């Protein structure tokens, strides 16, 4: 990243400044320079609600933990239970469905 050593100055009315602060709050940006730079270069800021992604990551962790437990049991006993594999497959299918929904919603953003 190049050093930012060039200054840009401009004047706003109080109403414009208030609107800018409101828009910064809406997208969750607190740094005025970052907001103005993003708007000047790209023309928009996007605030993504990532609750679905957090849920998916949680499910992935759960499946990873289960898979590790299954692997330990398989290594210790030289056997694995079909019910365990079916449970893991069901959870992975749920994760894939969540991923597809999230990607479909993100694809609409332009």
C-alpha positions in Angstrom: 0.0 0.0 0.0 1.3 3.4 -0.9 1.7 6.0 1.9 -1.1 8.5 2.1 0.6 11.8 2.1 -1.7 14.0 -0.1 -4.3 16.2 1.6 -7.8 16.9 0.1 -9.8 19.6 1.6 -13.4 20.7 1.0 -16.2 22.5 2.7 -19.7 21.1 3.7 -22.8 22.6 5.2 -23.9 21.4 8.7 -26.8 19.5 7.0 -24.4 17.7 4.7 -22.1 16.9 7.5 -25.0 15.5 9.5 -26.1 13.4 6.6 -22.6 12.1 6.1 -22.3 11.1 9.8 -25.7 9.4 9.5 -24.6 7.4 6.4 -21.3 6.5 8.1 -23.3 5.2 11.0 -25.6 3.2 8.7 -22.7 1.3 7.1 -20.8 1.0 10.4 -17.7 3.1 9.4 -16.4 5.4 12.2 -13.3 6.7 10.4 -14.2 9.7 8.4 -11.2 9.5 6.1 -11.8 5.9 5.3 -15.5 6.6 4.5 -14.7 9.6 2.3 -11.9 7.8 0.5 -14.2 4.8 -0.1 -17.0 7.0 -1.4 -14.7 9.0 -3.6 -13.0 6.0 -5.2 -15.8 3.5 -5.4 -19.0 5.6 -4.9 -20.5 3.3 -2.4 -20.0 1.5 1.0 -21.6 -1.8 1.8 -22.4 -3.1 5.3 -22.8 -6.8 5.3 -24.8 -8.6 8.0 -22.8 -11.8 8.4 -24.9 -13.7 10.9 -25.5 -16.5 8.4 -21.8 -16.8 7.8 -21.1 -16.9 11.5 -23.7 -19.7 11.8 -22.1 -21.6 8.9 -18.6 -21.3 10.5 -20.1 -22.6 13.7 -21.5 -25.6 11.9 -18.2 -26.2 10.2 -16.4 -26.2 13.5 -19.0 -28.6 14.9 -18.5 -31.0 12.0 -14.8 -30.7 12.2 -14.9 -31.6 15.9 -17.2 -34.6 15.2 -14.9 -35.7 12.3 -11.9 -35.6 14.6 -13.8 -37.7 17.2 -14.8 -40.2 14.6 -11.2 -40.5 13.3 -9.9 -41.1 16.9 -12.5 -43.8 17.4 -11.8 -45.4 14.1 -8.1 -45.4 14.8 -8.6 -46.8 18.3 -11.2 -49.5 17.4 -10.6 -50.1 13.7 -14.3 -49.5 13.1 -16.7 -46.6 12.5 -20.5 -46.4 13.0 -22.7 -45.8 10.0 -25.0 -43.6 12.1 -22.0 -41.3 12.8 -21.2 -41.0 9.1 -24.9 -40.3 8.2 -25.1 -37.6 10.9 -21.9 -36.0 9.5 -23.3 -36.1 5.9 -26.6 -34.5 7.1 -24.7 -31.7 8.8 -22.5 -31.1 5.8 -25.5 -31.0 3.5 -27.0 -28.3 5.8 -23.8 -26.3 5.6 -23.7 -26.5 1.8 -27.3 -25.3 1.7 -26.4 -22.4 3.9 -23.4 -21.6 1.8 -25.5 -21.6 -1.4 -28.1 -19.2 0.2 -25.4 -16.8 1.4 -23.7 -16.8 -2.0 -27.0 -16.2 -3.8 -27.7 -13.2 -1.6 -24.2 -11.9 -2.0 -24.4 -12.3 -5.8 -27.2 -9.7 -5.9 -24.9 -7.0 -4.5 -23.4 -4.8 -7.1 
